[in-house]
Amino acid sequence: MDVAAWLRGLGLKQHEAAFRADEIDANVLPRLTAEALKALGVTLLGHRRRLLDAIAEPGPNPTTVADVRSAPLPSAVG
């Protein structure tokens, strides 16, 4: 999963450099807390809330989407 693209999709591209510098990837993303986001420099409460809401959304999460995209296709049984 491309975390930078995910951030851009949320309208939060200004945080890309901080996420990259701290090596926040799809494995770390679901474990971020409000305090961790503050430490990353996400100072605006609205941005933290938007990030936390997107991480917690039911359905495909960033890790699941990445796993599905990289999984091999099943072979046809004939």
C-alpha positions in Angstrom: 0.0 0.0 0.0 1.2 3.5 -0.9 0.7 5.5 2.3 1.5 8.7 0.5 -1.3 8.1 -2.0 -3.6 7.2 0.9 -2.8 10.5 2.6 -3.4 12.4 -0.7 -6.7 10.7 -1.0 -7.7 12.0 2.4 -6.6 15.5 1.4 -3.6 15.4 3.8 -0.7 15.3 1.5 1.2 17.8 3.7 1.9 15.0 6.1 3.6 12.7 3.5 7.1 13.7 4.4 6.6 13.0 8.2 5.1 9.6 7.5 7.9 8.8 5.1 10.6 10.0 7.6 9.2 7.9 10.4 8.7 4.9 8.1 4.9 4.7 8.6 3.8 1.9 6.3 0.7 -0.2 6.0 1.7 -2.4 8.9 2.2 0.5 11.3 -0.7 2.6 10.1 -3.5 0.6 11.9 -1.7 1.0 15.3 -1.3 4.8 15.2 -2.9 6.7 18.1 -3.7 10.4 18.5 -0.5 10.8 20.5 1.6 9.1 17.8 0.0 11.4 15.2 0.9 14.4 17.4 4.5 13.1 17.6 4.5 12.9 13.8 3.6 16.6 13.7 -0.1 16.3 12.9 -0.9 19.2 15.1 -4.4 20.0 13.8 -7.1 18.1 15.7 -9.2 17.8 12.5 -6.4 16.1 10.6 -5.8 13.7 13.5 -9.5 12.9 13.6 -9.7 12.4 9.8 -6.7 10.0 9.9 -8.0 8.0 12.9 -11.5 7.7 11.3 -10.0 6.6 8.0 -7.8 4.0 9.8 -10.8 2.7 11.7 -13.2 2.5 8.8 -14.9 -0.9 8.5 -14.4 -2.8 5.4 -11.1 -3.0 3.5 -8.4 -1.3 5.5 -5.1 -0.2 4.0 -3.3 -3.4 5.0 -6.1 -5.6 3.7 -6.1 -3.8 0.3 -2.4 -4.2 0.0 -2.6 -7.9 0.9 -5.3 -8.5 -1.7 -3.5 -6.6 -4.4 -0.3 -8.6 -3.9 -1.9 -12.0 -3.4 -1.5 -14.4 -6.4 -4.5 -15.1 -8.4 -6.0 -18.6 -7.9 -5.2 -21.0 -10.8 -8.1 -22.4 -12.8 -9.0 -26.0 -12.1 -9.9 -27.8 -15.2 
